[in-house]
Amino acid sequence: MRSSRFVKRSILVSAFLLLIIFSTPAPSQGTEVTVSSTNASINNAFASVYQAERNGGNVSALVQQLNAAILLVQKAEGENLTSPSLATADLESASHIAEQVSQRSVSVSAAGSESRLSQWYESIVIIIVSVLGSTLAYTQWDSIYRRLWLLVYRKHVVIPNDE
Amino acid sequence: MNKQLRIVSLSLVTIAIVIAAVQPLLPVVDERFSELGILGADKMIGDYPRIVVANQSFLLYGLVGNHEGVTQNYQVMVKLGNETTEVSNTTFANASLLATYWRVLAKGETWLFPMNLTIANVGTNIRLIFELWSYNPSVSSFVYKGLWNQVWLNVTLG
């Protein structure tokens, strides 16, 4: 009887202690999570930039922005021990930049796809025109040649040699 | 004009125009690679320190080049190994991480960066191992590029 009460009490105390341990955050956990989440945001933004470039977009400005975000993260890591508030501000700026890059890469990607599509159309039109032109030149060559000759020599006056 | 000559010349002109029109749309097939180099304090190959003092920083330069034909997200990891640490073109070193350098490089871009490194522990035949990693969007993580370099050091008390 007494032992079962002891077991129950022990279970209750253990559960209470576990609850306290897991509900109290570790002192450095907050900043660490922010650094890793910022890194994840930058890497996600890079994935968007990568896709935008594969679609034919010009991503040079986005690459510069990503590097600015990376520098802010590195700066924050240095400041973390001396000035946590500055570190947090830098990490927030870096996350904001990464978010902007992700958003802009959508429009860059769309512009790239559009440009690539228009290049395709241009090439197809050139091919069709050149094939049609060649066919026309082949079938109508005699007529075209005579017309061209007439165009060039229509003002030419034939002067007899004996004059 | 001779009929055969006309056919040949027209065909040649047509083929030339078609090839020229298709050219910008064809993917460029060339060798794609990344480069990793370690330079000494004077930015020269071979100008590496042999002996360094524990807890005192020393300068090296890293050089990374992106010739992959597309923007790359690189990390250079500096690890502290010893004579028995295994590293190869397929396996990265299982050693303690000393520093990480991170940058996104546009295609064709090269990145030269200073590395101020400090080693805390005294020892002989210590290997500074430099590995190049790049972010692979399809697996959402950095993967080892198979490129590495090393500098052998003796770390003294000074």
Interface residues (C-beta under 8 A of the other chain):
Chain A: N43 F46 A47 V49 Y50 Q51 E53 R54 V59 S60 V63 L66 N67 I70 V73 Q74 Q119 W120 E122 S123 I126 I127 S130 V131 G133 S134 A137 Y138 W141 Y145
Chain B: M1 R6 I7 L10 S11 V13 T14 I17 V18 A20 A21 V22 P24 L25 V70 T71 N73 W102 R103 V104 L105 A106 K107 Y135 P137 S140
